[in-house]
C-alpha cells in the first residue's frame, strides 16, 4: 500500500459522512447562527470554530493533510474576534458579523486552496516525521 493511499484512508475528509460530521455540521451551525441573536450567535460560532479547529489539527496529525495544519490554528484564532465582538469588546459595526462570517467561511477555503496548491494534498507524513 502506498503512503498516499494510506493517508487518504485516514483522512476524515475522505468520505462524505465523515466530512459532514466533522466539518459540515459546524459549518451549518455557523450559517444558521446568522439568523439568531448576537449572544446565541457568539456561543454557536465559538463552539463551531473550536470544533472545526480541533478537528483540523487532529486530522493533520492523523493523516498529514496539508491544509489542516493551517486551517486548525486559523479557526481557533478566529474564536478571539468572535468572542470579543459578541461581548462588545471589539465593536465591528453593523456589518461586523457578516465580515466575520465571510472570513470564517471563505478564509478556510482560501487556505485550503493555497496550501494544497503549493505543497500538495498530503505534505507531512501522518507520524509527524519530516516531510518526504
Long-range contacts (C-beta under 8 A, 24 or more apart in sequence): 3-122, 3-125, 3-132, 4-122, 6-126, 7-63, 7-64, 7-65, 7-122, 7-125, 7-126, 8-63, 8-122, 10-62, 10-63, 10-126, 11-59, 11-62, 11-63, 11-65, 11-122, 12-55, 12-59, 12-62, 12-63, 13-59, 13-65, 22-55, 22-59, 23-52, 23-55, 26-51, 26-52, 27-52, 27-105, 30-101, 30-104, 30-105, 31-105, 34-97, 34-101, 38-86, 38-97, 39-86, 41-86, 41-97, 42-82, 42-83, 42-85, 42-86, 42-87, 45-82, 45-86, 45-100, 45-104, 46-79, 46-82, 46-83, 46-86, 49-75, 49-76, 49-78, 49-79, 49-82, 49-104, 50-75, 50-76, 50-79, 52-108, 53-79, 60-124, 61-126, 61-128, 62-126, 63-122, 63-126, 64-122, 64-123, 64-124, 64-125, 64-126, 65-121, 65-122, 66-115, 66-116, 66-119, 66-120, 66-121, 66-122, 66-123, 66-124, 67-111, 67-112, 67-115, 67-116, 69-115, 69-124, 70-111, 70-115, 71-108, 71-111, 71-112, 74-107, 74-108, 74-111, 75-104, 75-108, 78-103, 78-104, 78-107
